[in-house]
Amino acid sequence: MGFRVELIEHQLAHAVRDPLGRAYNRTTHLPERKKMMQAWADYLDKLKAGAEIIPFRAVAA
Protein backbone atom coordinates (compact mmCIF):
# COMPACT_ATOMS: atom_id res chain seq x y z
CA MET A 1 0.00 0.00 0.00
CA GLY A 2 3.07 2.20 -0.15
CA PHE A 3 3.61 2.93 3.55
CA ARG A 4 7.08 3.11 5.09
CA VAL A 5 8.30 0.04 6.93
CA GLU A 6 8.96 1.95 10.17
CA LEU A 7 5.32 3.08 10.28
CA ILE A 8 4.17 -0.51 9.93
CA GLU A 9 6.60 -1.67 12.63
CA HIS A 10 5.38 1.01 15.05
CA GLN A 11 1.77 0.14 14.35
CA LEU A 12 2.41 -3.54 14.93
CA ALA A 13 3.94 -2.54 18.29
CA HIS A 14 6.97 -4.78 18.02
CA ALA A 15 8.53 -5.04 21.44
CA VAL A 16 10.96 -2.47 22.77
CA ARG A 17 12.66 -3.64 25.95
CA ASP A 18 13.30 -0.25 27.53
CA PRO A 19 10.26 1.35 29.30
CA LEU A 20 11.13 4.84 28.04
CA GLY A 21 11.42 3.50 24.51
CA ARG A 22 7.98 1.92 24.78
CA ALA A 23 6.44 5.20 25.95
CA TYR A 24 8.10 7.08 23.08
CA ASN A 25 7.10 4.50 20.45
CA ARG A 26 3.44 4.74 21.41
CA THR A 27 3.13 8.20 19.83
CA THR A 28 5.85 8.10 17.18
CA HIS A 29 4.55 8.93 13.70
CA LEU A 30 0.98 8.99 15.00
CA PRO A 31 -0.56 11.17 12.23
CA GLU A 32 1.00 8.99 9.51
CA ARG A 33 -0.02 5.80 11.33
CA LYS A 34 -3.62 7.05 11.52
CA LYS A 35 -3.61 7.61 7.75
CA MET A 36 -2.17 4.14 7.21
CA MET A 37 -4.80 2.49 9.40
CA GLN A 38 -7.59 4.41 7.68
CA ALA A 39 -6.28 3.25 4.29
CA TRP A 40 -6.24 -0.33 5.61
CA ALA A 41 -9.81 0.00 6.95
CA ASP A 42 -10.96 1.44 3.61
CA TYR A 43 -9.31 -1.48 1.80
CA LEU A 44 -11.03 -4.01 4.07
CA ASP A 45 -14.39 -2.27 3.57
CA LYS A 46 -13.93 -2.50 -0.19
CA LEU A 47 -13.11 -6.21 0.08
CA LYS A 48 -16.22 -6.77 2.15
CA ALA A 49 -18.27 -5.00 -0.54
CA GLY A 50 -16.79 -7.26 -3.24
CA ALA A 51 -13.87 -5.22 -4.59
CA GLU A 52 -10.99 -6.80 -6.46
CA ILE A 53 -8.15 -8.01 -4.23
CA ILE A 54 -4.83 -6.26 -4.83
CA PRO A 55 -1.73 -8.43 -4.45
CA PHE A 56 0.94 -7.44 -1.91
CA ARG A 57 4.53 -7.73 -3.00
CA ALA A 58 6.89 -9.82 -0.90
CA VAL A 59 9.34 -7.96 1.31
CA ALA A 60 12.84 -9.38 1.60
CA ALA A 61 13.72 -10.31 5.17
PDB file of N, CA, C, O and CB in Angstrom:
ATOM      1  N   MET A   1       0.815  -1.192   0.000  1.00  0.00           N
ATOM      2  CA  MET A   1       0.000   0.000   0.000  1.00  0.00           C
ATOM      3  C   MET A   1       0.861   1.258   0.000  1.00  0.00           C
ATOM      4  O   MET A   1       0.344   2.375   0.013  1.00  0.00           O
ATOM      5  CB  MET A   1      -0.928  -0.003   1.195  1.00  0.00           C
ATOM      6  N   GLY A   2       2.168   1.067  -0.015  1.00  0.00           N
ATOM      7  CA  GLY A   2       3.074   2.203  -0.151  1.00  0.00           C
ATOM      8  C   GLY A   2       3.481   2.896   1.135  1.00  0.00           C
ATOM      9  O   GLY A   2       4.038   3.992   1.082  1.00  0.00           O
ATOM     10  N   PHE A   3       3.225   2.297   2.286  1.00  0.00           N
ATOM     11  CA  PHE A   3       3.606   2.926   3.553  1.00  0.00           C
ATOM     12  C   PHE A   3       5.000   2.489   3.966  1.00  0.00           C
ATOM     13  O   PHE A   3       5.430   1.374   3.672  1.00  0.00           O
ATOM     14  CB  PHE A   3       2.595   2.582   4.657  1.00  0.00           C
ATOM     15  N   ARG A   4       5.706   3.395   4.659  1.00  0.00           N
ATOM     16  CA  ARG A   4       7.078   3.115   5.090  1.00  0.00           C
ATOM     17  C   ARG A   4       7.106   1.984   6.115  1.00  0.00           C
ATOM     18  O   ARG A   4       6.201   1.844   6.938  1.00  0.00           O
ATOM     19  CB  ARG A   4       7.724   4.379   5.680  1.00  0.00           C
ATOM     20  N   VAL A   5       8.151   1.195   6.045  1.00  0.00           N
ATOM     21  CA  VAL A   5       8.301   0.038   6.930  1.00  0.00           C
ATOM     22  C   VAL A   5       8.285   0.451   8.398  1.00  0.00           C
ATOM     23  O   VAL A   5       7.680  -0.243   9.215  1.00  0.00           O
ATOM     24  CB  VAL A   5       9.598  -0.706   6.614  1.00  0.00           C
ATOM     25  N   GLU A   6       8.926   1.554   8.758  1.00  0.00           N
ATOM     26  CA  GLU A   6       8.962   1.946  10.174  1.00  0.00           C
ATOM     27  C   GLU A   6       7.572   2.291  10.699  1.00  0.00           C
ATOM     28  O   GLU A   6       7.295   2.088  11.881  1.00  0.00           O
ATOM     29  CB  GLU A   6       9.899   3.140  10.371  1.00  0.00           C
ATOM     30  N   LEU A   7       6.693   2.809   9.840  1.00  0.00           N
ATOM     31  CA  LEU A   7       5.318   3.076  10.284  1.00  0.00           C
ATOM     32  C   LEU A   7       4.601   1.770  10.585  1.00  0.00           C
ATOM     33  O   LEU A   7       3.886   1.656  11.581  1.00  0.00           O
ATOM     34  CB  LEU A   7       4.541   3.877   9.216  1.00  0.00           C
ATOM     35  N   ILE A   8       4.797   0.801   9.726  1.00  0.00           N
ATOM     36  CA  ILE A   8       4.173  -0.507   9.925  1.00  0.00           C
ATOM     37  C   ILE A   8       4.693  -1.149  11.205  1.00  0.00           C
ATOM     38  O   ILE A   8       3.914  -1.696  11.985  1.00  0.00           O
ATOM     39  CB  ILE A   8       4.438  -1.430   8.716  1.00  0.00           C
ATOM     40  N   GLU A   9       5.997  -1.088  11.425  1.00  0.00           N
ATOM     41  CA  GLU A   9       6.595  -1.668  12.630  1.00  0.00           C
ATOM     42  C   GLU A   9       6.045  -1.006  13.891  1.00  0.00           C
ATOM     43  O   GLU A   9       5.722  -1.695  14.859  1.00  0.00           O
ATOM     44  CB  GLU A   9       8.124  -1.529  12.588  1.00  0.00           C
ATOM     45  N   HIS A  10       5.935   0.316  13.890  1.00  0.00           N
ATOM     46  CA  HIS A  10       5.382   1.010  15.054  1.00  0.00           C
ATOM     47  C   HIS A  10       3.933   0.597  15.280  1.00  0.00           C
ATOM     48  O   HIS A  10       3.518   0.372  16.417  1.00  0.00           O
ATOM     49  CB  HIS A  10       5.481   2.538  14.874  1.00  0.00           C
ATOM     50  N   GLN A  11       3.174   0.500  14.209  1.00  0.00           N
ATOM     51  CA  GLN A  11       1.768   0.136  14.353  1.00  0.00           C
ATOM     52  C   GLN A  11       1.608  -1.281  14.877  1.00  0.00           C
ATOM     53  O   GLN A  11       0.696  -1.559  15.657  1.00  0.00           O
ATOM     54  CB  GLN A  11       1.049   0.280  13.023  1.00  0.00           C
ATOM     55  N   LEU A  12       2.477  -2.166  14.458  1.00  0.00           N
ATOM     56  CA  LEU A  12       2.414  -3.544  14.933  1.00  0.00           C
ATOM     57  C   LEU A  12       2.898  -3.679  16.372  1.00  0.00           C
ATOM     58  O   LEU A  12       2.744  -4.732  16.991  1.00  0.00           O
ATOM     59  CB  LEU A  12       3.233  -4.441  14.031  1.00  0.00           C
ATOM     60  N   ALA A  13       3.487  -2.604  16.902  1.00  0.00           N
ATOM     61  CA  ALA A  13       3.945  -2.542  18.294  1.00  0.00           C
ATOM     62  C   ALA A  13       4.957  -3.630  18.611  1.00  0.00           C
ATOM     63  O   ALA A  13       4.868  -4.285  19.649  1.00  0.00           O
ATOM     64  CB  ALA A  13       2.765  -2.656  19.240  1.00  0.00           C
ATOM     65  N   HIS A  14       5.910  -3.820  17.725  1.00  0.00           N
ATOM     66  CA  HIS A  14       6.967  -4.778  18.018  1.00  0.00           C
ATOM     67  C   HIS A  14       7.707  -4.343  19.268  1.00  0.00           C
ATOM     68  O   HIS A  14       7.974  -3.159  19.469  1.00  0.00           O
ATOM     69  CB  HIS A  14       7.939  -4.912  16.828  1.00  0.00           C
ATOM     70  N   ALA A  15       8.028  -5.291  20.085  1.00  0.00           N
ATOM     71  CA  ALA A  15       8.533  -5.039  21.437  1.00  0.00           C
ATOM     72  C   ALA A  15       9.789  -4.192  21.479  1.00  0.00           C
ATOM     73  O   ALA A  15      10.725  -4.381  20.702  1.00  0.00           O
ATOM     74  CB  ALA A  15       8.801  -6.332  22.118  1.00  0.00           C
ATOM     75  N   VAL A  16       9.778  -3.256  22.408  1.00  0.00           N
ATOM     76  CA  VAL A  16      10.957  -2.466  22.769  1.00  0.00           C
ATOM     77  C   VAL A  16      11.198  -2.761  24.238  1.00  0.00           C
ATOM     78  O   VAL A  16      10.290  -2.604  25.054  1.00  0.00           O
ATOM     79  CB  VAL A  16      10.757  -0.899  22.493  1.00  0.00           C
ATOM     80  N   ARG A  17      12.383  -3.178  24.585  1.00  0.00           N
ATOM     81  CA  ARG A  17      12.664  -3.641  25.953  1.00  0.00           C
ATOM     82  C   ARG A  17      12.669  -2.518  26.979  1.00  0.00           C
ATOM     83  O   ARG A  17      12.241  -2.722  28.115  1.00  0.00           O
ATOM     84  CB  ARG A  17      13.992  -4.346  25.991  1.00  0.00           C
ATOM     85  N   ASP A  18      13.135  -1.359  26.607  1.00  0.00           N
ATOM     86  CA  ASP A  18      13.302  -0.245  27.532  1.00  0.00           C
ATOM     87  C   ASP A  18      11.967   0.481  27.754  1.00  0.00           C
ATOM     88  O   ASP A  18      11.303   0.835  26.779  1.00  0.00           O
ATOM     89  CB  ASP A  18      14.366   0.736  26.999  1.00  0.00           C
ATOM     90  N   PRO A  19      11.553   0.713  29.015  1.00  0.00           N
ATOM     91  CA  PRO A  19      10.261   1.355  29.297  1.00  0.00           C
ATOM     92  C   PRO A  19      10.123   2.738  28.666  1.00  0.00           C
ATOM     93  O   PRO A  19       9.047   3.100  28.190  1.00  0.00           O
ATOM     94  CB  PRO A  19      10.064   1.469  30.788  1.00  0.00           C
ATOM     95  N   LEU A  20      11.208   3.512  28.661  1.00  0.00           N
ATOM     96  CA  LEU A  20      11.134   4.835  28.042  1.00  0.00           C
ATOM     97  C   LEU A  20      10.948   4.713  26.535  1.00  0.00           C
ATOM     98  O   LEU A  20      10.224   5.504  25.931  1.00  0.00           O
ATOM     99  CB  LEU A  20      12.397   5.650  28.357  1.00  0.00           C
ATOM    100  N   GLY A  21      11.588   3.742  25.939  1.00  0.00           N
ATOM    101  CA  GLY A  21      11.424   3.502  24.508  1.00  0.00           C
ATOM    102  C   GLY A  21       9.999   3.116  24.165  1.00  0.00           C
ATOM    103  O   GLY A  21       9.470   3.540  23.139  1.00  0.00           O
ATOM    104  N   ARG A  22       9.371   2.311  25.018  1.00  0.00           N
ATOM    105  CA  ARG A  22       7.976   1.916  24.780  1.00  0.00           C
ATOM    106  C   ARG A  22       7.061   3.127  24.847  1.00  0.00           C
ATOM    107  O   ARG A  22       6.163   3.271  24.017  1.00  0.00           O
ATOM    108  CB  ARG A  22       7.525   0.857  25.804  1.00  0.00           C
ATOM    109  N   ALA A  23       7.276   3.998  25.822  1.00  0.00           N
ATOM    110  CA  ALA A  23       6.444   5.196  25.951  1.00  0.00           C
ATOM    111  C   ALA A  23       6.613   6.093  24.734  1.00  0.00           C
ATOM    112  O   ALA A  23       5.631   6.643  24.235  1.00  0.00           O
ATOM    113  CB  ALA A  23       6.797   5.968  27.235  1.00  0.00           C
ATOM    114  N   TYR A  24       7.836   6.251  24.247  1.00  0.00           N
ATOM    115  CA  TYR A  24       8.100   7.078  23.076  1.00  0.00           C
ATOM    116  C   TYR A  24       7.461   6.470  21.837  1.00  0.00           C
ATOM    117  O   TYR A  24       6.833   7.184  21.055  1.00  0.00           O
ATOM    118  CB  TYR A  24       9.608   7.251  22.866  1.00  0.00           C
ATOM    119  N   ASN A  25       7.611   5.169  21.645  1.00  0.00           N
ATOM    120  CA  ASN A  25       7.099   4.505  20.451  1.00  0.00           C
ATOM    121  C   ASN A  25       5.585   4.595  20.329  1.00  0.00           C
ATOM    122  O   ASN A  25       5.050   4.552  19.221  1.00  0.00           O
ATOM    123  CB  ASN A  25       7.516   3.062  20.453  1.00  0.00           C
ATOM    124  N   ARG A  26       4.901   4.718  21.436  1.00  0.00           N
ATOM    125  CA  ARG A  26       3.441   4.737  21.412  1.00  0.00           C
ATOM    126  C   ARG A  26       2.900   5.899  20.571  1.00  0.00           C
ATOM    127  O   ARG A  26       1.847   5.777  19.946  1.00  0.00           O
ATOM    128  CB  ARG A  26       2.896   4.826  22.836  1.00  0.00           C
ATOM    129  N   THR A  27       3.620   7.019  20.559  1.00  0.00           N
ATOM    130  CA  THR A  27       3.129   8.199  19.834  1.00  0.00           C
ATOM    131  C   THR A  27       3.964   8.565  18.609  1.00  0.00           C
ATOM    132  O   THR A  27       3.661   9.547  17.931  1.00  0.00           O
ATOM    133  CB  THR A  27       3.087   9.374  20.764  1.00  0.00           C
ATOM    134  N   THR A  28       5.001   7.799  18.316  1.00  0.00           N
ATOM    135  CA  THR A  28       5.855   8.101  17.182  1.00  0.00           C
ATOM    136  C   THR A  28       5.079   7.949  15.881  1.00  0.00           C
ATOM    137  O   THR A  28       4.404   6.942  15.667  1.00  0.00           O
ATOM    138  CB  THR A  28       7.089   7.195  17.180  1.00  0.00           C
ATOM    139  N   HIS A  29       5.179   8.942  15.024  1.00  0.00           N
ATOM    140  CA  HIS A  29       4.548   8.926  13.696  1.00  0.00           C
ATOM    141  C   HIS A  29       3.031   8.774  13.760  1.00  0.00           C
ATOM    142  O   HIS A  29       2.432   8.233  12.830  1.00  0.00           O
ATOM    143  CB  HIS A  29       5.128   7.801  12.864  1.00  0.00           C
ATOM    144  N   LEU A  30       2.409   9.230  14.815  1.00  0.00           N
ATOM    145  CA  LEU A  30       0.984   8.990  15.005  1.00  0.00           C
ATOM    146  C   LEU A  30       0.108   9.495  13.851  1.00  0.00           C
ATOM    147  O   LEU A  30      -0.765   8.752  13.403  1.00  0.00           O
ATOM    148  CB  LEU A  30       0.542   9.635  16.278  1.00  0.00           C
ATOM    149  N   PRO A  31       0.300  10.726  13.348  1.00  0.00           N
ATOM    150  CA  PRO A  31      -0.558  11.167  12.232  1.00  0.00           C
ATOM    151  C   PRO A  31      -0.438  10.268  10.996  1.00  0.00           C
ATOM    152  O   PRO A  31      -1.438   9.953  10.352  1.00  0.00           O
ATOM    153  CB  PRO A  31      -0.207  12.600  11.847  1.00  0.00           C
ATOM    154  N   GLU A  32       0.797   9.857  10.670  1.00  0.00           N
ATOM    155  CA  GLU A  32       1.001   8.985   9.512  1.00  0.00           C
ATOM    156  C   GLU A  32       0.408   7.596   9.756  1.00  0.00           C
ATOM    157  O   GLU A  32      -0.144   6.979   8.845  1.00  0.00           O
ATOM    158  CB  GLU A  32       2.499   8.870   9.188  1.00  0.00           C
ATOM    159  N   ARG A  33       0.529   7.111  10.996  1.00  0.00           N
ATOM    160  CA  ARG A  33      -0.024   5.798  11.332  1.00  0.00           C
ATOM    161  C   ARG A  33      -1.543   5.812  11.242  1.00  0.00           C
ATOM    162  O   ARG A  33      -2.150   4.827  10.822  1.00  0.00           O
ATOM    163  CB  ARG A  33       0.417   5.372  12.737  1.00  0.00           C
ATOM    164  N   LYS A  34      -2.164   6.927  11.636  1.00  0.00           N
ATOM    165  CA  LYS A  34      -3.620   7.045  11.518  1.00  0.00           C
ATOM    166  C   LYS A  34      -4.043   6.973  10.052  1.00  0.00           C
ATOM    167  O   LYS A  34      -5.024   6.309   9.716  1.00  0.00           O
ATOM    168  CB  LYS A  34      -4.113   8.367  12.154  1.00  0.00           C
ATOM    169  N   LYS A  35      -3.304   7.656   9.184  1.00  0.00           N
ATOM    170  CA  LYS A  35      -3.610   7.606   7.751  1.00  0.00           C
ATOM    171  C   LYS A  35      -3.463   6.185   7.218  1.00  0.00           C
ATOM    172  O   LYS A  35      -4.284   5.721   6.427  1.00  0.00           O
ATOM    173  CB  LYS A  35      -2.693   8.562   6.969  1.00  0.00           C
ATOM    174  N   MET A  36      -2.410   5.502   7.658  1.00  0.00           N
ATOM    175  CA  MET A  36      -2.172   4.136   7.213  1.00  0.00           C
ATOM    176  C   MET A  36      -3.316   3.216   7.660  1.00  0.00           C
ATOM    177  O   MET A  36      -3.806   2.405   6.874  1.00  0.00           O
ATOM    178  CB  MET A  36      -0.824   3.623   7.758  1.00  0.00           C
ATOM    179  N   MET A  37      -3.730   3.345   8.901  1.00  0.00           N
ATOM    180  CA  MET A  37      -4.799   2.486   9.402  1.00  0.00           C
ATOM    181  C   MET A  37      -6.134   2.800   8.736  1.00  0.00           C
ATOM    182  O   MET A  37      -6.948   1.900   8.534  1.00  0.00           O
ATOM    183  CB  MET A  37      -4.926   2.634  10.911  1.00  0.00           C
ATOM    184  N   GLN A  38      -6.371   4.076   8.391  1.00  0.00           N
ATOM    185  CA  GLN A  38      -7.591   4.406   7.676  1.00  0.00           C
ATOM    186  C   GLN A  38      -7.566   3.813   6.278  1.00  0.00           C
ATOM    187  O   GLN A  38      -8.585   3.321   5.795  1.00  0.00           O
ATOM    188  CB  GLN A  38      -7.782   5.918   7.609  1.00  0.00           C
ATOM    189  N   ALA A  39      -6.411   3.855   5.622  1.00  0.00           N
ATOM    190  CA  ALA A  39      -6.279   3.250   4.292  1.00  0.00           C
ATOM    191  C   ALA A  39      -6.531   1.745   4.375  1.00  0.00           C
ATOM    192  O   ALA A  39      -7.170   1.174   3.492  1.00  0.00           O
ATOM    193  CB  ALA A  39      -4.873   3.530   3.697  1.00  0.00           C
ATOM    194  N   TRP A  40      -6.032   1.103   5.430  1.00  0.00           N
ATOM    195  CA  TRP A  40      -6.243  -0.334   5.609  1.00  0.00           C
ATOM    196  C   TRP A  40      -7.730  -0.625   5.847  1.00  0.00           C
ATOM    197  O   TRP A  40      -8.277  -1.571   5.280  1.00  0.00           O
ATOM    198  CB  TRP A  40      -5.390  -0.867   6.791  1.00  0.00           C
ATOM    199  N   ALA A  41      -8.375   0.183   6.679  1.00  0.00           N
ATOM    200  CA  ALA A  41      -9.806  -0.003   6.945  1.00  0.00           C
ATOM    201  C   ALA A  41     -10.622   0.196   5.669  1.00  0.00           C
ATOM    202  O   ALA A  41     -11.564  -0.552   5.407  1.00  0.00           O
ATOM    203  CB  ALA A  41     -10.285   0.975   8.040  1.00  0.00           C
ATOM    204  N   ASP A  42     -10.260   1.203   4.880  1.00  0.00           N
ATOM    205  CA  ASP A  42     -10.956   1.440   3.609  1.00  0.00           C
ATOM    206  C   ASP A  42     -10.787   0.248   2.674  1.00  0.00           C
ATOM    207  O   ASP A  42     -11.735  -0.159   2.001  1.00  0.00           O
ATOM    208  CB  ASP A  42     -10.431   2.722   2.932  1.00  0.00           C
ATOM    209  N   TYR A  43      -9.579  -0.310   2.633  1.00  0.00           N
ATOM    210  CA  TYR A  43      -9.308  -1.481   1.799  1.00  0.00           C
ATOM    211  C   TYR A  43     -10.165  -2.668   2.244  1.00  0.00           C
ATOM    212  O   TYR A  43     -10.757  -3.357   1.414  1.00  0.00           O
ATOM    213  CB  TYR A  43      -7.810  -1.852   1.858  1.00  0.00           C
ATOM    214  N   LEU A  44     -10.228  -2.901   3.552  1.00  0.00           N
ATOM    215  CA  LEU A  44     -11.029  -4.010   4.065  1.00  0.00           C
ATOM    216  C   LEU A  44     -12.518  -3.802   3.779  1.00  0.00           C
ATOM    217  O   LEU A  44     -13.230  -4.753   3.455  1.00  0.00           O
ATOM    218  CB  LEU A  44     -10.800  -4.173   5.572  1.00  0.00           C
ATOM    219  N   ASP A  45     -12.984  -2.564   3.900  1.00  0.00           N
ATOM    220  CA  ASP A  45     -14.389  -2.269   3.572  1.00  0.00           C
ATOM    221  C   ASP A  45     -14.685  -2.568   2.111  1.00  0.00           C
ATOM    222  O   ASP A  45     -15.746  -3.098   1.782  1.00  0.00           O
ATOM    223  CB  ASP A  45     -14.718  -0.800   3.879  1.00  0.00           C
ATOM    224  N   LYS A  46     -13.748  -2.227   1.239  1.00  0.00           N
ATOM    225  CA  LYS A  46     -13.930  -2.504  -0.193  1.00  0.00           C
ATOM    226  C   LYS A  46     -13.957  -4.004  -0.456  1.00  0.00           C
ATOM    227  O   LYS A  46     -14.746  -4.477  -1.273  1.00  0.00           O
ATOM    228  CB  LYS A  46     -12.810  -1.845  -1.019  1.00  0.00           C
ATOM    229  N   LEU A  47     -13.100  -4.752   0.230  1.00  0.00           N
ATOM    230  CA  LEU A  47     -13.112  -6.211   0.076  1.00  0.00           C
ATOM    231  C   LEU A  47     -14.457  -6.788   0.510  1.00  0.00           C
ATOM    232  O   LEU A  47     -15.024  -7.655  -0.155  1.00  0.00           O
ATOM    233  CB  LEU A  47     -11.972  -6.851   0.893  1.00  0.00           C
ATOM    234  N   LYS A  48     -14.944  -6.294   1.623  1.00  0.00           N
ATOM    235  CA  LYS A  48     -16.223  -6.774   2.146  1.00  0.00           C
ATOM    236  C   LYS A  48     -17.348  -6.503   1.140  1.00  0.00           C
ATOM    237  O   LYS A  48     -18.284  -7.293   1.016  1.00  0.00           O
ATOM    238  CB  LYS A  48     -16.540  -6.100   3.505  1.00  0.00           C
ATOM    239  N   ALA A  49     -17.246  -5.381   0.427  1.00  0.00           N
ATOM    240  CA  ALA A  49     -18.267  -5.001  -0.544  1.00  0.00           C
ATOM    241  C   ALA A  49     -18.078  -5.706  -1.883  1.00  0.00           C
ATOM    242  O   ALA A  49     -18.899  -5.547  -2.787  1.00  0.00           O
ATOM    243  CB  ALA A  49     -18.253  -3.501  -0.749  1.00  0.00           C
ATOM    244  N   GLY A  50     -16.990  -6.493  -2.020  1.00  0.00           N
ATOM    245  CA  GLY A  50     -16.787  -7.262  -3.240  1.00  0.00           C
ATOM    246  C   GLY A  50     -15.762  -6.689  -4.200  1.00  0.00           C
ATOM    247  O   GLY A  50     -15.754  -7.056  -5.374  1.00  0.00           O
ATOM    248  N   ALA A  51     -14.900  -5.803  -3.735  1.00  0.00           N
ATOM    249  CA  ALA A  51     -13.870  -5.219  -4.592  1.00  0.00           C
ATOM    250  C   ALA A  51     -12.820  -6.249  -4.975  1.00  0.00           C
ATOM    251  O   ALA A  51     -12.699  -7.298  -4.343  1.00  0.00           O
ATOM    252  CB  ALA A  51     -13.207  -4.035  -3.896  1.00  0.00           C
ATOM    253  N   GLU A  52     -12.069  -5.935  -6.014  1.00  0.00           N
ATOM    254  CA  GLU A  52     -10.987  -6.798  -6.455  1.00  0.00           C
ATOM    255  C   GLU A  52      -9.850  -6.765  -5.447  1.00  0.00           C
ATOM    256  O   GLU A  52      -9.513  -5.703  -4.922  1.00  0.00           O
ATOM    257  CB  GLU A  52     -10.488  -6.379  -7.844  1.00  0.00           C
ATOM    258  N   ILE A  53      -9.260  -7.918  -5.175  1.00  0.00           N
ATOM    259  CA  ILE A  53      -8.150  -8.009  -4.229  1.00  0.00           C
ATOM    260  C   ILE A  53      -6.869  -7.570  -4.905  1.00  0.00           C
ATOM    261  O   ILE A  53      -6.563  -8.026  -6.007  1.00  0.00           O
ATOM    262  CB  ILE A  53      -8.007  -9.440  -3.677  1.00  0.00           C
ATOM    263  N   ILE A  54      -6.106  -6.681  -4.253  1.00  0.00           N
ATOM    264  CA  ILE A  54      -4.832  -6.258  -4.828  1.00  0.00           C
ATOM    265  C   ILE A  54      -3.725  -7.092  -4.192  1.00  0.00           C
ATOM    266  O   ILE A  54      -3.705  -7.267  -2.973  1.00  0.00           O
ATOM    267  CB  ILE A  54      -4.585  -4.723  -4.607  1.00  0.00           C
ATOM    268  N   PRO A  55      -2.804  -7.609  -5.007  1.00  0.00           N
ATOM    269  CA  PRO A  55      -1.726  -8.429  -4.446  1.00  0.00           C
ATOM    270  C   PRO A  55      -0.683  -7.575  -3.727  1.00  0.00           C
ATOM    271  O   PRO A  55      -0.371  -6.467  -4.163  1.00  0.00           O
ATOM    272  CB  PRO A  55      -1.054  -9.246  -5.552  1.00  0.00           C
ATOM    273  N   PHE A  56      -0.154  -8.092  -2.638  1.00  0.00           N
ATOM    274  CA  PHE A  56       0.938  -7.439  -1.913  1.00  0.00           C
ATOM    275  C   PHE A  56       2.240  -8.048  -2.407  1.00  0.00           C
ATOM    276  O   PHE A  56       2.332  -9.253  -2.639  1.00  0.00           O
ATOM    277  CB  PHE A  56       0.785  -7.602  -0.351  1.00  0.00           C
ATOM    278  N   ARG A  57       3.232  -7.204  -2.561  1.00  0.00           N
ATOM    279  CA  ARG A  57       4.535  -7.733  -3.002  1.00  0.00           C
ATOM    280  C   ARG A  57       5.299  -8.236  -1.769  1.00  0.00           C
ATOM    281  O   ARG A  57       5.153  -7.707  -0.668  1.00  0.00           O
ATOM    282  CB  ARG A  57       5.371  -6.630  -3.774  1.00  0.00           C
ATOM    283  N   ALA A  58       6.097  -9.247  -1.985  1.00  0.00           N
ATOM    284  CA  ALA A  58       6.888  -9.816  -0.896  1.00  0.00           C
ATOM    285  C   ALA A  58       7.994  -8.862  -0.501  1.00  0.00           C
ATOM    286  O   ALA A  58       8.588  -8.198  -1.350  1.00  0.00           O
ATOM    287  CB  ALA A  58       7.476 -11.175  -1.297  1.00  0.00           C
ATOM    288  N   VAL A  59       8.267  -8.798   0.790  1.00  0.00           N
ATOM    289  CA  VAL A  59       9.340  -7.958   1.311  1.00  0.00           C
ATOM    290  C   VAL A  59      10.482  -8.873   1.724  1.00  0.00           C
ATOM    291  O   VAL A  59      10.280  -9.836   2.463  1.00  0.00           O
ATOM    292  CB  VAL A  59       8.852  -7.076   2.514  1.00  0.00           C
ATOM    293  N   ALA A  60      11.677  -8.569   1.245  1.00  0.00           N
ATOM    294  CA  ALA A  60      12.842  -9.381   1.604  1.00  0.00           C
ATOM    295  C   ALA A  60      13.141  -9.231   3.076  1.00  0.00           C
ATOM    296  O   ALA A  60      13.103  -8.124   3.612  1.00  0.00           O
ATOM    297  CB  ALA A  60      14.071  -8.987   0.769  1.00  0.00           C
ATOM    298  N   ALA A  61      13.434 -10.325   3.726  1.00  0.00           N
ATOM    299  CA  ALA A  61      13.724 -10.309   5.169  1.00  0.00           C
ATOM    300  C   ALA A  61      15.155  -9.967   5.431  1.00  0.00           C
ATOM    301  O   ALA A  61      15.574  -9.909   6.587  1.00  0.00           O
ATOM    302  CB  ALA A  61      13.401 -11.644   5.802  1.00  0.00           C
TER     303      ALA A  61
END
